[in-house]
Amino acid sequence: MHTRRAGFGRQWVASMSALDLENETELRAEIDDLSLYLRGIPAELRESGAFTPYEVRLQQLLETLLTFRLKQALHRYESALGKDRMTNEQRATYEEIQQWVRSAERRHEETAKDYLRITTLLNSLIVTLEKRA
């Protein structure tokens, strides 16, 4: 059994595209950088609400990483079983999980777009207010 797992792990790593590895590496690097930055800000300043957009962005990045890893796990599951070898119950469960992951991914994408829109609007507002001052 142990040999099978080791072989399966090698198969999984080999099946991951270089782009997936780069995306996860970049995502983790951004999470680490933002976390380090936020930890360096004094608590009273963080609690003022001035850094809420950064905290929201960190949460989005963490959710994106979770979704990415769920998709990887689903891919491993499908590769290990093969769709033709799944029972009807396994196939139904797998399809339900796939739908949930796709739904979560869409929600995260919509949230990220909303975040960018709000950030753009806030930046425009700040620029406008600074011009008036």
Steps between C-alpha positions, in 0.01 A plus 500: 500500500782743587662445158175587328474830686856595414436421135175692512677804648758498223223470241320796653811721507580404142144580390503850651585760242786740556243781484308350795820479704591860411149624585501329837853624573407856405179479700680374811768769458233772481326356808829490690593857399161643591488307830845624595403857411181486708679343797744793497223757545421597861170356621342839575569611143370175351184522709429851371363349180762661280642159407170316454546477120833324557340257743218434253756439224689257724180308567428485125849368430461232768163397356649489150781276625247273670294475181815428298599220736147355495517487121836324523354246743209435266740449212701250709181318598385476139843385383525238775159347437444570135146599407434159343585320828281716728181361645184699433509629857865608470428668166202688647705613800788603275270701271336670800842600634604626156189720483567638848864583413397670173237699690754604765745598229238719329413668831868572566544644151194723546627614839840581353337704222287685757812568706676649197196716414470630856874564523492693172203707617663575835824602332308730265314651795825561689659666196194719454497602867872576495455725197231698684717548807 
